[in-house]
Amino acid sequence: MAVLGNITFYADDPRALAHFWSGVFGYPALEWESPVKDDLLAAGLTEQDLDARALAEDPDGIGPRLFFHHADSRKHGRNRLHLDVSAVPTGAPTREQLEAEKDRLVALGAHVVRLVDQDWGPWPELYYQLRDPEGNEFCLQ
């Protein structure tokens, strides 16, 4: 049986994008530190190599592990895949909770695309479509 390893993003600035997503999920902002950094440099990597990759990781190992790799070119067009982020740990958020979490993510660097407030058949839909600082779409529900 397969298990999800990383969710990987190509990024213009892997470190900055990793720090944004760490803030979204409440993870600590990680840096390449000793002894890991020393091991990587001793293995032949350069400081430039380390700047080309970054990580956002739940210290408790519960949430998703996000990996960021430097992109060859800027993002163009719409994502073929996006993340849905829950505003509260369980259940549907109140409108006030959704607004508060949207405001927190905007303060971290997210951009609001639109608010979706509609019904899809018998189910109500209330969520924000957002973009991270590099333009990757995600939804806050």
CNS distance restraints for C-alpha pairs under 8 A (distance, minus, plus):
assign (resid   5 and name CA) (resid  65 and name CA) 7.10 0.50 0.50
assign (resid   6 and name CA) (resid  64 and name CA) 7.16 0.50 0.50
assign (resid   6 and name CA) (resid  65 and name CA) 5.17 0.50 0.50
assign (resid   6 and name CA) (resid  66 and name CA) 5.43 0.50 0.50
assign (resid   6 and name CA) (resid  67 and name CA) 6.07 0.50 0.50
assign (resid   7 and name CA) (resid  64 and name CA) 7.32 0.50 0.50
assign (resid   7 and name CA) (resid  65 and name CA) 6.38 0.50 0.50
assign (resid   7 and name CA) (resid  66 and name CA) 4.87 0.50 0.50
assign (resid   7 and name CA) (resid  67 and name CA) 6.12 0.50 0.50
assign (resid   8 and name CA) (resid  66 and name CA) 5.81 0.50 0.50
assign (resid   8 and name CA) (resid  67 and name CA) 4.67 0.50 0.50
assign (resid   8 and name CA) (resid  68 and name CA) 5.74 0.50 0.50
assign (resid   8 and name CA) (resid  69 and name CA) 7.36 0.50 0.50
assign (resid   9 and name CA) (resid  66 and name CA) 7.53 0.50 0.50
assign (resid   9 and name CA) (resid  67 and name CA) 6.28 0.50 0.50
assign (resid   9 and name CA) (resid  68 and name CA) 4.90 0.50 0.50
assign (resid   9 and name CA) (resid  69 and name CA) 6.32 0.50 0.50
assign (resid  10 and name CA) (resid  14 and name CA) 7.57 0.50 0.50
assign (resid  10 and name CA) (resid  68 and name CA) 5.83 0.50 0.50
assign (resid  10 and name CA) (resid  69 and name CA) 4.95 0.50 0.50
assign (resid  10 and name CA) (resid  70 and name CA) 5.57 0.50 0.50
assign (resid  10 and name CA) (resid  71 and name CA) 4.91 0.50 0.50
assign (resid  11 and name CA) (resid  17 and name CA) 7.00 0.50 0.50
assign (resid  11 and name CA) (resid  68 and name CA) 6.30 0.50 0.50
assign (resid  11 and name CA) (resid  69 and name CA) 5.91 0.50 0.50
assign (resid  11 and name CA) (resid  70 and name CA) 4.94 0.50 0.50
assign (resid  11 and name CA) (resid  71 and name CA) 5.14 0.50 0.50
assign (resid  11 and name CA) (resid 134 and name CA) 7.15 0.50 0.50
assign (resid  12 and name CA) (resid  70 and name CA) 5.70 0.50 0.50
assign (resid  12 and name CA) (resid  71 and name CA) 5.71 0.50 0.50
assign (resid  12 and name CA) (resid  73 and name CA) 7.74 0.50 0.50
assign (resid  12 and name CA) (resid  74 and name CA) 6.93 0.50 0.50
assign (resid  12 and name CA) (resid 134 and name CA) 7.42 0.50 0.50
assign (resid  13 and name CA) (resid  17 and name CA) 6.21 0.50 0.50
assign (resid  13 and name CA) (resid  52 and name CA) 7.63 0.50 0.50
assign (resid  13 and name CA) (resid  70 and name CA) 6.70 0.50 0.50
assign (resid  14 and name CA) (resid  18 and name CA) 5.94 0.50 0.50
assign (resid  14 and name CA) (resid  51 and name CA) 7.23 0.50 0.50
assign (resid  14 and name CA) (resid  52 and name CA) 6.26 0.50 0.50
assign (resid  14 and name CA) (resid  53 and name CA) 5.63 0.50 0.50
assign (resid  14 and name CA) (resid  54 and name CA) 5.44 0.50 0.50
assign (resid  14 and name CA) (resid  68 and name CA) 5.12 0.50 0.50
assign (resid  14 and name CA) (resid  69 and name CA) 5.91 0.50 0.50
assign (resid  14 and name CA) (resid  70 and name CA) 5.90 0.50 0.50
assign (resid  15 and name CA) (resid  19 and name CA) 6.21 0.50 0.50
assign (resid  15 and name CA) (resid  51 and name CA) 6.98 0.50 0.50
assign (resid  15 and name CA) (resid  52 and name CA) 7.96 0.50 0.50
assign (resid  15 and name CA) (resid  53 and name CA) 6.99 0.50 0.50
assign (resid  15 and name CA) (resid  54 and name CA) 5.27 0.50 0.50
assign (resid  15 and name CA) (resid  55 and name CA) 7.70 0.50 0.50
assign (resid  15 and name CA) (resid  68 and name CA) 7.61 0.50 0.50
assign (resid  16 and name CA) (resid  20 and name CA) 6.26 0.50 0.50
assign (resid  17 and name CA) (resid  21 and name CA) 6.31 0.50 0.50
assign (resid  17 and name CA) (resid  68 and name CA) 7.47 0.50 0.50
assign (resid  17 and name CA) (resid 132 and name CA) 7.98 0.50 0.50
assign (resid  17 and name CA) (resid 133 and name CA) 7.08 0.50 0.50
assign (resid  17 and name CA) (resid 134 and name CA) 7.46 0.50 0.50
assign (resid  18 and name CA) (resid  22 and name CA) 5.98 0.50 0.50
assign (resid  18 and name CA) (resid  29 and name CA) 7.45 0.50 0.50
assign (resid  18 and name CA) (resid  54 and name CA) 6.05 0.50 0.50
assign (resid  18 and name CA) (resid  55 and name CA) 5.76 0.50 0.50
assign (resid  18 and name CA) (resid  56 and name CA) 5.37 0.50 0.50
assign (resid  18 and name CA) (resid  66 and name CA) 7.56 0.50 0.50
assign (resid  18 and name CA) (resid  67 and name CA) 7.53 0.50 0.50
assign (resid  18 and name CA) (resid  68 and name CA) 6.51 0.50 0.50
assign (resid  19 and name CA) (resid  23 and name CA) 6.19 0.50 0.50
assign (resid  19 and name CA) (resid  29 and name CA) 5.24 0.50 0.50
assign (resid  19 and name CA) (resid  30 and name CA) 7.42 0.50 0.50
assign (resid  19 and name CA) (resid  56 and name CA) 7.05 0.50 0.50
assign (resid  20 and name CA) (resid  24 and name CA) 6.40 0.50 0.50
assign (resid  20 and name CA) (resid 108 and name CA) 6.31 0.50 0.50
assign (resid  20 and name CA) (resid 109 and name CA) 7.10 0.50 0.50
assign (resid  20 and name CA) (resid 132 and name CA) 7.79 0.50 0.50
assign (resid  20 and name CA) (resid 133 and name CA) 7.78 0.50 0.50
assign (resid  21 and name CA) (resid  25 and name CA) 6.37 0.50 0.50
assign (resid  21 and name CA) (resid  56 and name CA) 6.72 0.50 0.50
assign (resid  22 and name CA) (resid  26 and name CA) 5.74 0.50 0.50
assign (resid  22 and name CA) (resid  27 and name CA) 4.58 0.50 0.50
assign (resid  22 and name CA) (resid  28 and name CA) 6.17 0.50 0.50
assign (resid  22 and name CA) (resid  29 and name CA) 5.83 0.50 0.50
assign (resid  22 and name CA) (resid  56 and name CA) 5.30 0.50 0.50
assign (resid  22 and name CA) (resid  57 and name CA) 7.29 0.50 0.50
assign (resid  23 and name CA) (resid  27 and name CA) 6.13 0.50 0.50
assign (resid  23 and name CA) (resid  28 and name CA) 7.48 0.50 0.50
assign (resid  23 and name CA) (resid  29 and name CA) 7.46 0.50 0.50
assign (resid  23 and name CA) (resid 108 and name CA) 7.02 0.50 0.50
assign (resid  24 and name CA) (resid 105 and name CA) 6.46 0.50 0.50
assign (resid  24 and name CA) (resid 108 and name CA) 7.68 0.50 0.50
assign (resid  27 and name CA) (resid  56 and name CA) 6.88 0.50 0.50
assign (resid  27 and name CA) (resid  57 and name CA) 6.39 0.50 0.50
assign (resid  27 and name CA) (resid  58 and name CA) 5.49 0.50 0.50
assign (resid  27 and name CA) (resid  59 and name CA) 7.01 0.50 0.50
assign (resid  28 and name CA) (resid  56 and name CA) 7.77 0.50 0.50
assign (resid  28 and name CA) (resid  57 and name CA) 7.78 0.50 0.50
assign (resid  28 and name CA) (resid  58 and name CA) 7.80 0.50 0.50
assign (resid  28 and name CA) (resid  59 and name CA) 7.75 0.50 0.50
assign (resid  29 and name CA) (resid  56 and name CA) 6.99 0.50 0.50
assign (resid  30 and name CA) (resid  54 and name CA) 7.84 0.50 0.50
assign (resid  30 and name CA) (resid  55 and name CA) 6.71 0.50 0.50
assign (resid  30 and name CA) (resid  56 and name CA) 6.70 0.50 0.50
assign (resid  30 and name CA) (resid  57 and name CA) 7.99 0.50 0.50
assign (resid  31 and name CA) (resid  54 and name CA) 7.63 0.50 0.50
assign (resid  32 and name CA) (resid  36 and name CA) 6.70 0.50 0.50
assign (resid  32 and name CA) (resid  37 and name CA) 5.20 0.50 0.50
assign (resid  32 and name CA) (resid  50 and name CA) 7.40 0.50 0.50
assign (resid  33 and name CA) (resid  37 and name CA) 4.97 0.50 0.50
assign (resid  33 and name CA) (resid  38 and name CA) 7.64 0.50 0.50
assign (resid  34 and name CA) (resid  38 and name CA) 5.47 0.50 0.50
assign (resid  34 and name CA) (resid  39 and name CA) 7.83 0.50 0.50
assign (resid  35 and name CA) (resid  39 and name CA) 6.22 0.50 0.50
assign (resid  36 and name CA) (resid  40 and name CA) 6.23 0.50 0.50
assign (resid  37 and name CA) (resid  41 and name CA) 6.16 0.50 0.50
assign (resid  38 and name CA) (resid  42 and name CA) 5.95 0.50 0.50
assign (resid  39 and name CA) (resid  43 and name CA) 6.13 0.50 0.50
assign (resid  40 and name CA) (resid  44 and name CA) 6.81 0.50 0.50
assign (resid  40 and name CA) (resid  45 and name CA) 5.77 0.50 0.50
assign (resid  41 and name CA) (resid  45 and name CA) 4.75 0.50 0.50
assign (resid  41 and name CA) (resid  46 and name CA) 5.90 0.50 0.50
assign (resid  41 and name CA) (resid  47 and name CA) 7.55 0.50 0.50
assign (resid  45 and name CA) (resid  49 and name CA) 5.80 0.50 0.50
assign (resid  45 and name CA) (resid  50 and name CA) 7.19 0.50 0.50
assign (resid  46 and name CA) (resid  50 and name CA) 6.45 0.50 0.50
assign (resid  47 and name CA) (resid  51 and name CA) 6.25 0.50 0.50
assign (resid  48 and name CA) (resid  52 and name CA) 6.44 0.50 0.50
assign (resid  49 and name CA) (resid  53 and name CA) 7.15 0.50 0.50
assign (resid  50 and name CA) (resid  54 and name CA) 7.62 0.50 0.50
assign (resid  52 and name CA) (resid  69 and name CA) 5.85 0.50 0.50
assign (resid  52 and name CA) (resid  70 and name CA) 4.84 0.50 0.50
assign (resid  53 and name CA) (resid  67 and name CA) 7.48 0.50 0.50
assign (resid  53 and name CA) (resid  68 and name CA) 5.42 0.50 0.50
assign (resid  53 and name CA) (resid  69 and name CA) 4.64 0.50 0.50
assign (resid  53 and name CA) (resid  70 and name CA) 6.22 0.50 0.50
assign (resid  54 and name CA) (resid  67 and name CA) 6.06 0.50 0.50
assign (resid  54 and name CA) (resid  68 and name CA) 5.00 0.50 0.50
assign (resid  54 and name CA) (resid  69 and name CA) 6.74 0.50 0.50
assign (resid  55 and name CA) (resid  65 and name CA) 7.50 0.50 0.50
assign (resid  55 and name CA) (resid  66 and name CA) 5.83 0.50 0.50
assign (resid  55 and name CA) (resid  67 and name CA) 4.70 0.50 0.50
assign (resid  55 and name CA) (resid  68 and name CA) 6.01 0.50 0.50
assign (resid  56 and name CA) (resid  65 and name CA) 6.02 0.50 0.50
assign (resid  56 and name CA) (resid  66 and name CA) 5.02 0.50 0.50
assign (resid  56 and name CA) (resid  67 and name CA) 6.45 0.50 0.50
assign (resid  57 and name CA) (resid  61 and name CA) 7.44 0.50 0.50
assign (resid  57 and name CA) (resid  63 and name CA) 7.59 0.50 0.50
assign (resid  57 and name CA) (resid  64 and name CA) 6.96 0.50 0.50
assign (resid  57 and name CA) (resid  65 and name CA) 4.73 0.50 0.50
assign (resid  57 and name CA) (resid  66 and name CA) 6.32 0.50 0.50
assign (resid  58 and name CA) (resid  62 and name CA) 6.33 0.50 0.50
assign (resid  58 and name CA) (resid  63 and name CA) 5.50 0.50 0.50
assign (resid  58 and name CA) (resid  64 and name CA) 6.90 0.50 0.50
assign (resid  58 and name CA) (resid  65 and name CA) 6.62 0.50 0.50
assign (resid  75 and name CA) (resid 134 and name CA) 7.84 0.50 0.50
assign (resid  75 and name CA) (resid 135 and name CA) 7.41 0.50 0.50
assign (resid  78 and name CA) (resid 136 and name CA) 7.95 0.50 0.50
assign (resid  78 and name CA) (resid 137 and name CA) 7.57 0.50 0.50
assign (resid  79 and name CA) (resid 136 and name CA) 6.64 0.50 0.50
assign (resid  79 and name CA) (resid 137 and name CA) 6.51 0.50 0.50
assign (resid  82 and name CA) (resid 136 and name CA) 7.65 0.50 0.50
assign (resid  82 and name CA) (resid 137 and name CA) 6.00 0.50 0.50
assign (resid  82 and name CA) (resid 138 and name CA) 5.21 0.50 0.50
assign (resid  82 and name CA) (resid 139 and name CA) 7.58 0.50 0.50
assign (resid  83 and name CA) (resid 137 and name CA) 7.66 0.50 0.50
assign (resid  83 and name CA) (resid 138 and name CA) 4.97 0.50 0.50
assign (resid  83 and name CA) (resid 139 and name CA) 6.41 0.50 0.50
assign (resid  84 and name CA) (resid 138 and name CA) 5.88 0.50 0.50
assign (resid  84 and name CA) (resid 139 and name CA) 4.74 0.50 0.50
assign (resid  84 and name CA) (resid 140 and name CA) 5.98 0.50 0.50
assign (resid  84 and name CA) (resid 141 and name CA) 6.90 0.50 0.50
assign (resid  85 and name CA) (resid 138 and name CA) 7.33 0.50 0.50
assign (resid  85 and name CA) (resid 139 and name CA) 5.97 0.50 0.50
assign (resid  85 and name CA) (resid 140 and name CA) 4.84 0.50 0.50
assign (resid  85 and name CA) (resid 141 and name CA) 6.16 0.50 0.50
assign (resid  86 and name CA) (resid 140 and name CA) 5.84 0.50 0.50
assign (resid  86 and name CA) (resid 141 and name CA) 5.04 0.50 0.50
assign (resid  87 and name CA) (resid  93 and name CA) 6.32 0.50 0.50
assign (resid  87 and name CA) (resid  97 and name CA) 6.93 0.50 0.50
assign (resid  87 and name CA) (resid  98 and name CA) 5.82 0.50 0.50
assign (resid  87 and name CA) (resid 101 and name CA) 5.88 0.50 0.50
assign (resid  87 and name CA) (resid 140 and name CA) 6.23 0.50 0.50
assign (resid  87 and name CA) (resid 141 and name CA) 5.78 0.50 0.50
assign (resid  88 and name CA) (resid  92 and name CA) 7.21 0.50 0.50
assign (resid  88 and name CA) (resid  93 and name CA) 5.90 0.50 0.50
assign (resid  88 and name CA) (resid  97 and name CA) 7.48 0.50 0.50
assign (resid  92 and name CA) (resid 141 and name CA) 7.57 0.50 0.50
assign (resid  93 and name CA) (resid  97 and name CA) 5.55 0.50 0.50
assign (resid  93 and name CA) (resid  98 and name CA) 5.85 0.50 0.50
assign (resid  93 and name CA) (resid 141 and name CA) 7.44 0.50 0.50
assign (resid  94 and name CA) (resid  98 and name CA) 6.21 0.50 0.50
assign (resid  95 and name CA) (resid  99 and name CA) 6.10 0.50 0.50
assign (resid  96 and name CA) (resid 100 and name CA) 6.08 0.50 0.50
assign (resid  97 and name CA) (resid 101 and name CA) 6.15 0.50 0.50
assign (resid  98 and name CA) (resid 102 and name CA) 6.07 0.50 0.50
assign (resid  98 and name CA) (resid 127 and name CA) 7.72 0.50 0.50
assign (resid  98 and name CA) (resid 140 and name CA) 7.64 0.50 0.50
assign (resid  98 and name CA) (resid 141 and name CA) 7.01 0.50 0.50
assign (resid  99 and name CA) (resid 103 and name CA) 6.13 0.50 0.50
assign (resid 100 and name CA) (resid 104 and name CA) 6.29 0.50 0.50
assign (resid 101 and name CA) (resid 105 and name CA) 6.23 0.50 0.50
assign (resid 102 and name CA) (resid 106 and name CA) 6.14 0.50 0.50
assign (resid 102 and name CA) (resid 128 and name CA) 7.56 0.50 0.50
assign (resid 102 and name CA) (resid 140 and name CA) 7.25 0.50 0.50
assign (resid 103 and name CA) (resid 107 and name CA) 6.19 0.50 0.50
assign (resid 104 and name CA) (resid 108 and name CA) 6.47 0.50 0.50
assign (resid 105 and name CA) (resid 109 and name CA) 6.49 0.50 0.50
assign (resid 105 and name CA) (resid 110 and name CA) 5.52 0.50 0.50
assign (resid 106 and name CA) (resid 110 and name CA) 4.36 0.50 0.50
assign (resid 106 and name CA) (resid 111 and name CA) 5.93 0.50 0.50
assign (resid 106 and name CA) (resid 112 and name CA) 7.44 0.50 0.50
assign (resid 109 and name CA) (resid 132 and name CA) 6.67 0.50 0.50
assign (resid 109 and name CA) (resid 133 and name CA) 5.58 0.50 0.50
assign (resid 110 and name CA) (resid 130 and name CA) 6.45 0.50 0.50
assign (resid 110 and name CA) (resid 131 and name CA) 5.54 0.50 0.50
assign (resid 110 and name CA) (resid 132 and name CA) 4.61 0.50 0.50
assign (resid 110 and name CA) (resid 133 and name CA) 5.66 0.50 0.50
assign (resid 111 and name CA) (resid 130 and name CA) 5.49 0.50 0.50
assign (resid 111 and name CA) (resid 131 and name CA) 5.11 0.50 0.50
assign (resid 111 and name CA) (resid 132 and name CA) 6.47 0.50 0.50
assign (resid 111 and name CA) (resid 133 and name CA) 7.24 0.50 0.50
assign (resid 112 and name CA) (resid 128 and name CA) 7.13 0.50 0.50
assign (resid 112 and name CA) (resid 129 and name CA) 6.38 0.50 0.50
assign (resid 112 and name CA) (resid 130 and name CA) 4.56 0.50 0.50
assign (resid 112 and name CA) (resid 131 and name CA) 6.54 0.50 0.50
assign (resid 113 and name CA) (resid 128 and name CA) 7.45 0.50 0.50
assign (resid 113 and name CA) (resid 129 and name CA) 5.38 0.50 0.50
assign (resid 113 and name CA) (resid 130 and name CA) 5.15 0.50 0.50
assign (resid 113 and name CA) (resid 131 and name CA) 6.91 0.50 0.50
assign (resid 114 and name CA) (resid 128 and name CA) 5.88 0.50 0.50
assign (resid 114 and name CA) (resid 129 and name CA) 5.37 0.50 0.50
assign (resid 114 and name CA) (resid 130 and name CA) 7.14 0.50 0.50
assign (resid 115 and name CA) (resid 126 and name CA) 7.45 0.50 0.50
assign (resid 115 and name CA) (resid 127 and name CA) 6.01 0.50 0.50
assign (resid 115 and name CA) (resid 128 and name CA) 4.52 0.50 0.50
assign (resid 115 and name CA) (resid 129 and name CA) 6.31 0.50 0.50
assign (resid 116 and name CA) (resid 125 and name CA) 6.82 0.50 0.50
assign (resid 116 and name CA) (resid 126 and name CA) 5.49 0.50 0.50
assign (resid 116 and name CA) (resid 127 and name CA) 5.33 0.50 0.50
assign (resid 116 and name CA) (resid 128 and name CA) 6.02 0.50 0.50
assign (resid 116 and name CA) (resid 129 and name CA) 7.42 0.50 0.50
assign (resid 117 and name CA) (resid 124 and name CA) 7.60 0.50 0.50
assign (resid 117 and name CA) (resid 125 and name CA) 5.63 0.50 0.50
assign (resid 117 and name CA) (resid 126 and name CA) 4.55 0.50 0.50
assign (resid 117 and name CA) (resid 127 and name CA) 6.79 0.50 0.50
assign (resid 118 and name CA) (resid 124 and name CA) 5.94 0.50 0.50
assign (resid 118 and name CA) (resid 125 and name CA) 5.24 0.50 0.50
assign (resid 118 and name CA) (resid 126 and name CA) 6.66 0.50 0.50
assign (resid 119 and name CA) (resid 123 and name CA) 5.48 0.50 0.50
assign (resid 119 and name CA) (resid 124 and name CA) 4.22 0.50 0.50
assign (resid 119 and name CA) (resid 125 and name CA) 5.48 0.50 0.50
assign (resid 120 and name CA) (resid 124 and name CA) 6.14 0.50 0.50
assign (resid 120 and name CA) (resid 125 and name CA) 6.66 0.50 0.50
assign (resid 126 and name CA) (resid 141 and name CA) 6.59 0.50 0.50
assign (resid 127 and name CA) (resid 139 and name CA) 6.59 0.50 0.50
assign (resid 127 and name CA) (resid 140 and name CA) 5.50 0.50 0.50
assign (resid 127 and name CA) (resid 141 and name CA) 4.43 0.50 0.50
assign (resid 128 and name CA) (resid 139 and name CA) 5.54 0.50 0.50
assign (resid 128 and name CA) (resid 140 and name CA) 5.08 0.50 0.50
assign (resid 128 and name CA) (resid 141 and name CA) 6.55 0.50 0.50
assign (resid 129 and name CA) (resid 137 and name CA) 6.98 0.50 0.50
assign (resid 129 and name CA) (resid 138 and name CA) 5.98 0.50 0.50
assign (resid 129 and name CA) (resid 139 and name CA) 4.53 0.50 0.50
assign (resid 129 and name CA) (resid 140 and name CA) 6.48 0.50 0.50
assign (resid 130 and name CA) (resid 137 and name CA) 5.66 0.50 0.50
assign (resid 130 and name CA) (resid 138 and name CA) 5.35 0.50 0.50
assign (resid 130 and name CA) (resid 139 and name CA) 5.80 0.50 0.50
assign (resid 130 and name CA) (resid 140 and name CA) 7.26 0.50 0.50
assign (resid 131 and name CA) (resid 135 and name CA) 4.97 0.50 0.50
assign (resid 131 and name CA) (resid 136 and name CA) 5.13 0.50 0.50
assign (resid 131 and name CA) (resid 137 and name CA) 4.36 0.50 0.50
assign (resid 131 and name CA) (resid 138 and name CA) 5.97 0.50 0.50
assign (resid 132 and name CA) (resid 136 and name CA) 5.32 0.50 0.50
assign (resid 132 and name CA) (resid 137 and name CA) 6.56 0.50 0.50
assign (resid 132 and name CA) (resid 138 and name CA) 7.49 0.50 0.50
